Amino acid sequence: MTKRVLIVDDAAFMRIKLKDILEKNSYEVAGEAENGHEAIEKYKELQPDIVTMDITMPEMDGVEALKEIKGIDPDASILMCSAMGQQSMVMDAIRAGALDFIVKPFDTERVIRALDKVNN
């Protein structure tokens, strides 16, 4: 069964890049969000199998959104996306329940490995 993914990133070009990688590798993009608040609303609405969550976003960052989503659904599968140099925030996210993280710029093989790992 095709896994449905919610892409959360404030940069449109990053969402486009990730969507392209996912669709070429048999994942379905259930929806997209630009910030943490939107991510929570879309999560409740779409019930995706996996969420890719950017860490640094306006209004509400990815770590806060992760905690909120985990509060709604403790079984939520969330992968964090971060630029280099955000290790402490990545560690906060992992402690808060993120399953893995993907470093930007996205490497297709690394993205798919992380998603496949979450899938099993």
C-alpha positions in Angstrom: 0.0 0.0 0.0 1.3 3.5 -0.9 2.3 5.5 2.1 0.8 9.0 2.4 3.2 11.8 3.4 2.6 15.3 4.8 5.4 17.6 3.8 6.0 20.5 6.2 8.5 23.2 5.2 8.3 27.0 4.9 10.4 27.0 1.7 8.3 26.2 -1.4 11.3 25.0 -3.3 12.1 22.5 -0.6 8.6 21.1 -0.6 8.7 20.8 -4.4 12.1 19.0 -4.2 10.8 16.6 -1.5 7.5 16.0 -3.3 9.5 15.1 -6.5 11.7 12.6 -4.6 8.6 11.0 -2.9 6.5 10.7 -6.0 9.3 9.1 -7.9 9.7 6.5 -5.2 6.1 5.3 -4.8 5.1 7.6 -1.9 1.9 9.7 -2.2 2.0 13.4 -1.0 -1.1 13.7 1.1 -0.6 17.5 1.6 1.8 20.3 2.4 2.1 22.9 5.2 4.3 26.0 5.6 4.5 26.2 9.3 3.9 24.3 12.5 0.3 25.6 13.0 -0.6 24.5 9.5 1.1 21.1 10.1 -1.1 20.3 13.1 -4.3 21.3 11.2 -3.3 19.3 8.2 -2.3 16.3 10.3 -5.7 16.2 11.9 -7.4 16.6 8.6 -5.4 14.3 6.4 -4.2 11.6 8.9 -1.0 10.9 6.9 1.2 7.8 7.5 4.4 9.9 7.7 5.2 13.6 8.3 8.4 15.3 7.1 8.9 18.3 9.4 11.3 21.2 8.8 12.8 22.4 12.1 13.1 26.1 11.5 9.8 27.8 10.4 8.0 31.0 11.2 5.1 31.1 13.7 5.7 27.6 15.2 8.9 25.6 14.7 9.0 21.9 13.8 9.9 20.8 17.3 6.9 22.5 18.8 4.6 21.1 16.1 6.1 17.6 16.6 5.2 17.8 20.3 1.6 18.9 19.5 1.1 16.2 16.9 2.5 13.5 19.2 0.0 14.8 21.8 -2.8 14.2 19.4 -1.4 10.9 18.0 1.4 9.2 20.0 2.0 6.8 17.1 2.6 9.6 14.6 5.6 8.9 12.4 7.6 12.1 12.0 10.9 12.7 10.3 12.7 16.0 10.9 14.4 17.9 8.2 17.2 20.2 9.1 20.0 22.3 7.6 23.5 21.7 8.8 24.3 23.0 12.3 21.0 22.3 13.9 22.2 19.3 15.9 20.8 20.5 19.3 17.4 21.0 17.8 17.5 17.7 16.1 18.3 16.0 19.4 15.4 17.9 21.0 13.2 16.5 18.2 14.4 12.9 18.6 13.8 13.1 22.4 10.3 14.5 21.7 9.5 11.4 19.5 10.9 12.1 16.0 11.9 8.8 14.4 14.8 10.1 12.3 16.1 13.2 10.5 17.1 14.2 7.0 19.7 16.9 6.3 19.2 19.5 3.7 20.0 19.8 0.9 18.1 16.5 0.3 20.0 13.5 -0.9 17.4 11.2 -2.6 18.8 8.0 -1.3 19.0 9.3 2.3 15.4 10.5 2.1 14.1 7.2 0.8 16.2 5.2 3.4 14.8 7.2 6.2 11.2 6.9 4.9 11.6 3.1 4.3 12.9 2.7 7.8 9.9 4.5 9.2 7.7 2.3 7.0 8.8 -1.0 8.6 
